[in-house]
Amino acid sequence: MSSLGSEILHYCKYQERCHSEVRNKLYELGFATPEVERQLASLIETGVLNEERFARAFAGGKFRMKQWGREKIKQQLKLRKISDYCIKKAMTEIPPDAYEKTLNKLAFKKTEEIKKDRSLLSKKSKLYRYLVQKGYERDMVMDVIKICLETD
């Protein structure tokens, strides 16, 4: 394997990558289109590159580390051209009980931050925008807002 080939192998083994990231990196390294496709095929065949594995790692990591919701994770996976099948598999990495617990924790923490706002409407609006921006589903956000701001 050439030094460029070993460089791409290291790039893939360092952390999980999706096909589009590896394709872009190969072009960046100066590979021509036929060679890019050959390299990609080789990495997939040897199991170094696996979109489902990437999607699962991405979803689990973003949920645990950045506390992103399912909607934001799905959106980011789609931007990386991940198939619907792999996105569906990735969502199984987020335990429903932990998801709800995280949403509640984020909501109560944000509620404390905005406690000084006088207007209930302003509090609802800020909390709603924050949680939706984090990627949580609108219906779940509305439910948790009712709980958080009732106790206020």
C-alpha positions as CSV (number, residue, x, y, z in Angstrom):
1,M,0.0,0.0,0.0
2,S,1.3,3.5,-0.9
3,S,2.0,6.1,1.7
4,L,-1.2,7.9,0.7
5,G,-3.1,4.5,1.1
6,S,-1.6,4.1,4.6
7,E,-2.6,7.7,5.4
8,I,-6.2,7.1,4.5
9,L,-6.1,3.8,6.5
10,H,-4.9,5.7,9.5
11,Y,-7.6,8.4,8.9
12,C,-10.3,5.7,9.0
13,K,-8.9,3.8,11.9
14,Y,-8.4,6.9,14.1
15,Q,-12.2,7.2,14.4
16,E,-15.3,6.0,12.6
17,R,-15.9,7.8,9.3
18,C,-18.7,7.9,6.8
19,H,-18.2,7.3,3.1
20,S,-18.5,11.0,2.2
21,E,-15.8,12.1,4.7
22,V,-13.4,9.4,3.3
23,R,-14.3,10.3,-0.3
24,N,-13.5,14.0,0.4
25,K,-10.3,13.1,2.2
26,L,-9.2,11.0,-0.8
27,Y,-9.8,13.8,-3.2
28,E,-8.0,16.2,-0.8
29,L,-5.0,13.8,-0.9
30,G,-4.9,14.1,-4.7
31,F,-6.6,10.8,-5.8
32,A,-8.4,10.7,-9.1
33,T,-12.0,9.6,-9.2
34,P,-11.4,5.9,-10.4
35,E,-8.8,5.5,-7.6
36,V,-11.1,7.1,-5.0
37,E,-13.8,4.6,-5.9
38,R,-11.3,1.7,-5.7
39,Q,-10.0,2.8,-2.3
40,L,-13.5,3.2,-1.0
41,A,-14.5,-0.3,-2.2
42,S,-11.3,-1.7,-0.6
43,L,-12.0,0.0,2.7
44,I,-15.6,-1.3,2.7
45,E,-14.6,-4.8,1.8
46,T,-12.0,-5.1,4.5
47,G,-14.5,-3.7,7.1
48,V,-12.5,-0.6,7.9
49,L,-15.3,1.6,6.6
50,N,-18.9,0.8,7.7
51,E,-21.7,3.3,7.5
52,E,-24.0,1.6,10.0
53,R,-21.2,1.4,12.5
54,F,-20.4,5.1,11.9
55,A,-24.0,6.1,12.2
56,R,-24.4,4.1,15.5
57,A,-21.2,5.6,16.9
58,F,-22.2,9.1,15.8
59,A,-25.7,8.9,17.3
60,G,-24.6,7.5,20.6
61,G,-21.7,9.9,20.9
62,K,-23.6,13.0,20.1
63,F,-26.4,12.0,22.4
64,R,-24.1,11.2,25.3
65,M,-21.5,13.9,24.9
66,K,-23.5,16.9,23.5
67,Q,-27.0,15.8,24.6
68,W,-28.4,16.2,21.1
69,G,-31.9,15.1,20.4
70,R,-32.9,12.6,17.8
71,E,-34.0,15.2,15.3
72,K,-30.6,17.0,15.2
73,I,-28.8,13.7,15.0
74,K,-30.9,12.5,12.1
75,Q,-30.4,15.8,10.3
76,Q,-26.6,15.6,10.7
77,L,-26.6,12.0,9.5
78,K,-28.6,13.0,6.4
79,L,-26.1,15.8,5.7
80,R,-23.5,13.1,5.7
81,K,-25.5,11.1,3.1
82,I,-26.2,8.3,5.5
83,S,-29.0,5.9,4.3
84,D,-32.4,5.9,6.1
85,Y,-31.7,2.3,7.1
86,C,-28.5,3.2,8.9
87,I,-30.2,6.2,10.5
88,K,-32.9,4.0,11.8
89,K,-30.3,1.6,13.2
90,A,-28.4,4.5,14.7
91,M,-31.5,5.6,16.6
92,T,-31.4,2.3,18.5
93,E,-28.2,3.6,20.3
94,I,-30.3,6.1,22.2
95,P,-32.2,4.4,25.1
96,P,-35.7,5.9,25.5
97,D,-35.4,6.2,29.3
98,A,-32.1,8.0,29.1
99,Y,-33.4,10.2,26.3
100,E,-36.4,11.4,28.4
101,K,-34.2,11.8,31.4
102,T,-31.7,14.0,29.4
103,L,-34.5,16.1,28.0
104,N,-35.9,16.7,31.5
105,K,-32.5,17.5,32.9
106,L,-31.8,20.0,30.1
107,A,-35.2,21.6,30.5
108,F,-34.9,22.0,34.3
109,K,-31.4,23.4,34.0
110,K,-32.5,26.0,31.3
111,T,-35.6,26.8,33.5
112,E,-33.2,27.8,36.3
113,E,-31.2,30.0,33.9
114,I,-34.3,31.9,32.7
115,K,-36.0,32.1,36.1
116,K,-35.5,35.9,36.3
117,D,-37.6,36.5,33.2
118,R,-40.9,38.1,34.2
119,S,-43.1,36.9,31.4
120,L,-44.3,33.3,31.3
121,L,-44.5,33.6,27.5
122,S,-40.9,34.7,27.3
123,K,-39.8,31.7,29.5
124,K,-41.8,29.3,27.4
125,S,-40.4,30.7,24.2
126,K,-36.8,30.6,25.4
127,L,-37.2,27.1,26.7
128,Y,-38.9,25.9,23.5
129,R,-36.3,27.4,21.2
130,Y,-33.4,25.9,23.3
131,L,-34.8,22.4,23.4
132,V,-35.8,22.3,19.7
133,Q,-32.4,23.7,18.7
134,K,-30.8,20.8,20.7
135,G,-32.8,18.5,18.4
136,Y,-35.7,17.3,20.6
137,E,-39.1,16.5,19.2
138,R,-41.6,19.4,19.4
139,D,-44.3,17.3,21.1
140,M,-41.9,16.1,23.8
141,V,-40.7,19.7,24.2
142,M,-44.2,21.0,24.7
143,D,-44.9,18.3,27.3
144,V,-41.7,19.1,29.3
145,I,-42.4,22.8,29.2
146,K,-45.7,22.3,30.9
147,I,-44.0,20.3,33.6
148,C,-41.1,22.7,34.1
149,L,-43.1,25.9,34.1
150,E,-46.0,24.6,36.3
151,T,-43.5,24.2,39.1
152,D,-42.1,27.7,38.6
